[in-house]
Amino acid sequence: MSRRVTFLCISSFLIFVNVSRSRVKTITLGCRFNFYETEIIKEIIDGIPITDDVFVINTCAVTHEAERQSKQMVRKVIRENTDAKVIVTGCASQTDIDYFTNLGGVFKIVPNDRKSDAQEYGELADADASPVMPNPQDHLFADKARAFLQIQNGCNHFCTYCIVPFTRGRSRSMPLQKIIEKVEYFIAHGFREIVLSGIDIMSYGMDLPERIDLFDVISAILNNKYASQIRIRLSSIDPAAVDEKFIKLITSESRIMPHLHLSIQSGDNHVLETMRRRHTREHVLNICHRIRDERKDVVFGCDLIAGFPTENDEMFENTLKLIDEAGISLIHSFPYSPRPGTVAASMVQLPRGTVLERASRLRVKAQIVREKLYRSLVGTMMTSGIVEKCEEDVVYGKTDTFIPFRMVSDQYKQKDIIEDSRIIDFDAEALILAD
Ligand code: SF4
């Protein structure tokens, strides 16, 4: 079954349209997590005998703008595909279910916590076909270099700006045995790198009777029969939950990739408190310095919000200073936008001009520190990197520190691991390796 993939980027959202000749189109807005779940939905529907056109729109509601775009996309799909069965799921279908219920042309709204459940799509099957419930794992991430493993969902923290706990519910963890089975499946199907992901993976296990945590998951994977071949990458980390045990694991285990993306959000303690975050700037500094002392090659990334209510010039300067003091290089920055239903939305908002001006200063800062990192690596050896795609004798991939690279070569294929290759240059997009 051949696929054609079109990739659009509008404002800060990724919208991914996947077109398969078998009339199933999936559109994903929002976070990496939604992409993971869309992969599963795609696999489920691909196994069902259908003749109708089916659209699945996996929506996002992390900001007001995200929800507006999700609604716009659903209206557009319905308008342009009057005969198609349109399924709406994702966070926006939770935050405003009435809107989608009353919007004519929606075939079904699948609740967020059931979107990976094959039963939810059974009625798509042709009336005379005997519905077969496929094993959604069959070709999961088949066209990807690394496998994403969602080990945790939901969140119990209720940061004042965030809608996720309202759309994804309480924190819940995948049983450890199931995680091991999925890891073994991915390795048996040629994956060398597995991304352990979750809305708040540091809360893993708190809901399980055996009271295990992320440390136990990683240890179990590393002690698995496939252990020697595994590369583990972690999705976003809550700094407040980083303890000695975790620092020891990260700094002593080379199979854990030396890239940590920290959910920092601000570098000022007053703003962090107003966000109801559970860490301080001192905590972040301590984590970064401790880990870097033990593991020199580690690269830190983070999420930062600009223009949060109550943030004044001095507080914003504290965020800019923290980037240098902690040695952070890969920054995702976002202009704050109030999310109806959150505590912060009822606070006094900063002028939009101030929010956008600070967000642009953060983007400039992000570019400066990223280039500084790339420049510092020229002349050194890339320890290892994974091949993500090969196009016309050019290989594209990511280093173990999650930095994009490219090299001229026809020796590699997707998922291959390249080791000990000299970094000879860089540009705005990537490091250049010697061929
Ligand atoms: S930790 Fe905070 S920001 Fe992250 S999902 Fe939970 S409530 Fe949202």
Residues whose N, C-alpha, C, O or C-beta is under 5 A from the ligand:
A	BS01	SF4	C155 H157 F158 C159 C162 V164 I199
